[in-house]
Amino acid sequence: MHSEQRDVRIAVETDRYRIVGHVLLPREGYRSRLTDFLNAGEREFIAMTDVEMESLDRPGQAVRNEFIALSRRHVVVAMELEGSDGLSVA
């Protein structure tokens, strides 16, 4: 059984990169907020799709990837971006 999820566009910064991409969050309830999702103790990596990565040392030279698995411990700051479509995914 699949729970209904929403596709959320987020920006994440690590010590070295600014990363913009999509994550799937539950539509409502437990862990439906980005902060709850990021603080989930059982998850070591954050699956992100449609990703654009830019080195903080070399701004303007973004690299695109279909998928990355970002280690949660490297996240310095994360935010949900306006324009997230909130589409349901089954």
C-alpha positions as semicolon CSV with decimal commas, in nm:
position;residue;x (nm);y (nm);z (nm)
1;M;0,000;0,000;0,000
2;H;0,144;0,338;-0,101
3;S;0,080;0,649;0,099
4;E;-0,002;0,970;-0,081
5;Q;0,303;1,192;-0,110
6;R;0,385;1,536;-0,240
7;D;0,679;1,644;-0,452
8;V;0,857;1,933;-0,282
9;R;1,135;2,146;-0,430
10;I;1,400;2,228;-0,171
11;A;1,733;2,406;-0,147
12;V;2,005;2,256;0,070
13;E;2,347;2,392;0,155
14;T;2,642;2,189;0,273
15;D;2,986;2,324;0,356
16;R;3,077;2,303;-0,013
17;Y;2,760;2,300;-0,225
18;R;2,423;2,461;-0,281
19;I;2,185;2,190;-0,397
20;V;1,835;2,243;-0,538
21;G;1,613;1,947;-0,614
22;H;1,298;1,754;-0,529
23;V;1,213;1,526;-0,237
24;L;0,898;1,327;-0,166
25;L;0,722;1,409;0,161
26;P;0,400;1,266;0,300
27;R;0,101;1,478;0,203
28;E;-0,007;1,514;0,567
29;G;0,060;1,383;0,915
30;Y;0,382;1,243;1,050
31;R;0,693;1,380;0,876
32;S;0,496;1,592;0,633
33;R;0,711;1,895;0,723
34;L;1,064;1,928;0,586
35;T;1,210;1,966;0,937
36;D;1,049;1,640;1,053
37;F;1,171;1,462;0,740
38;L;1,529;1,583;0,789
39;N;1,534;1,494;1,158
40;A;1,416;1,134;1,106
41;G;1,680;0,933;1,292
42;E;1,650;0,617;1,084
43;R;1,735;0,796;0,758
44;E;2,104;0,861;0,684
45;F;2,058;0,979;0,326
46;I;1,812;1,213;0,157
47;A;1,699;1,100;-0,188
48;M;1,675;1,398;-0,423
49;T;1,570;1,406;-0,788
50;D;1,602;1,661;-1,069
51;V;1,902;1,809;-0,891
52;E;2,116;2,111;-0,965
53;M;2,443;2,135;-0,767
54;E;2,660;2,443;-0,751
55;S;2,995;2,463;-0,574
56;L;3,008;2,749;-0,326
57;D;3,371;2,798;-0,434
58;R;3,274;2,833;-0,803
59;P;2,933;2,999;-0,832
60;G;2,769;2,995;-1,173
61;Q;2,896;2,649;-1,268
62;A;2,600;2,429;-1,184
63;V;2,594;2,056;-1,253
64;R;2,265;1,871;-1,313
65;N;2,190;1,516;-1,196
66;E;1,874;1,307;-1,219
67;F;1,931;1,166;-0,869
68;I;2,159;1,208;-0,570
69;A;2,164;1,059;-0,222
70;L;2,274;1,336;0,012
71;S;2,416;1,243;0,351
72;R;2,193;1,404;0,612
73;R;2,489;1,486;0,836
74;H;2,632;1,721;0,571
75;V;2,324;1,947;0,562
76;V;2,396;2,291;0,706
77;V;2,073;2,461;0,601
78;A;1,762;2,346;0,413
79;M;1,448;2,521;0,300
80;E;1,137;2,449;0,101
81;L;1,124;2,668;-0,209
82;E;0,819;2,855;-0,330
83;G;0,667;2,703;-0,635
84;S;0,670;2,346;-0,505
85;D;0,390;2,187;-0,697
86;G;0,268;1,957;-0,419
87;L;0,161;1,694;-0,673
88;S;0,033;1,366;-0,537
89;V;0,240;1,058;-0,604
90;A;0,096;0,712;-0,552
